[in-house]
Amino acid sequence: MEKVCPICNALDEVNQACPRCGQAMKDGGTLQNYLGPYSPYMDGDWIPLNMIDYGCTHLVYCPHCHYDIRVVWNFVII
C-alpha cells in the first residue's frame, strides 16, 4: 500500500467555483512542479516525510479571471 494524491492520480477532481467570477476553477498541478526545472519528472519518493503527513498542495486557478489559490488534498492509501 502507498499514499497517493487523489488529484494527481485522477481519483478525484477539482470542483470549485472561482470566488471572484463564479467560473469553474482548474488544477494547475502540484506546487512541487514549480520548484525547479526537473521537479515534475522526479519520483514521489523525494517528498520530505513531513509533507507526506500534510498532504499534496496544488495550485488551483481560474482560466477566466486568473485568480488562483493553493489547495491541499489529503493523501489516500491505495
Secondary structure as GFF3:
##gff-version 3
##sequence-region A 1 78
A	DSSP	beta_strand	3	4	.	.	.	ID=ss1
A	DSSP	beta_strand	26	30	.	.	.	ID=ss2
A	DSSP	three_ten_helix	31	34	.	.	.	ID=ss3
A	DSSP	three_ten_helix	39	41	.	.	.	ID=ss4
A	DSSP	three_ten_helix	44	46	.	.	.	ID=ss5
A	DSSP	alpha_helix	49	54	.	.	.	ID=ss6
A	DSSP	beta_strand	56	61	.	.	.	ID=ss7
A	DSSP	beta_strand	68	73	.	.	.	ID=ss8
A	DSSP	beta_strand	76	77	.	.	.	ID=ss9
###
